[in-house]
Amino acid sequence: MERIFGRPIVTQEEMRARIRELGKQITADYTGKDLVLVGVLKGAYAFYADLARAIRVPLRVDFLMVTSYGSRTKTSGKVKMVTELTEEIKGKDVLLVEDIVDSGLTVQYLLKTLGKKKPRSIKVCTLLSKPERRTIDVTIDYEGFRIPNKYVVGYGLDYQQEYRNLPYLAVLDVAEDQE
Ligand code: 5GP
């Protein structure tokens, strides 16, 4: 199978600058609140670590893991939570941290599932968004970058569990018929 990287669609510098801005915005919005930052693993891990350090209000960290795509580039249309939160979120202000919002299915599922635990508020922060692919109308409160309908890897995002450590975001062209 051939794997070809185009040029970075988001560079490390662009990423750094945008995360600084998001951090400022979140800091202003969550001053005096009771913030729990919930990272959606695995994809959000790199963004999460940088974002958390750009936020200047007290917060608690927590994570959950979901599977939605299996190991291929096409969605299976199913979302499953494979780990639970360890922090109590009842009465707290939850900010979900996602790598990318594509169809909107994952975010919709998580808002519904976590909403049952009665947080005071629940909002969504995503590094990337592919508006063209949206099939479910979900509200995104903080968005890093809008990207076209291309499969991207790097900065936490994978293709078959690889490329997560690429320090920038790149389009992965995969010759599907050669898999
Ligand atoms: P959604 O539920 O919004 O359709 O999909 C969200 C999940 O799909 C993301 O958390 C991510 O795991 C995966 N995903 C969607 N688009 C891409 C992409 O371009 N690259 C990678 N690596 N994962 C993607």
Residues whose N, C-alpha, C, O or C-beta is under 5 A from the ligand:
A	BS01	5GP	G43 I100 V101 D102 S103 G104 L105 T106 V107 K150 Y151 V152 V153 L157 D158 Y159
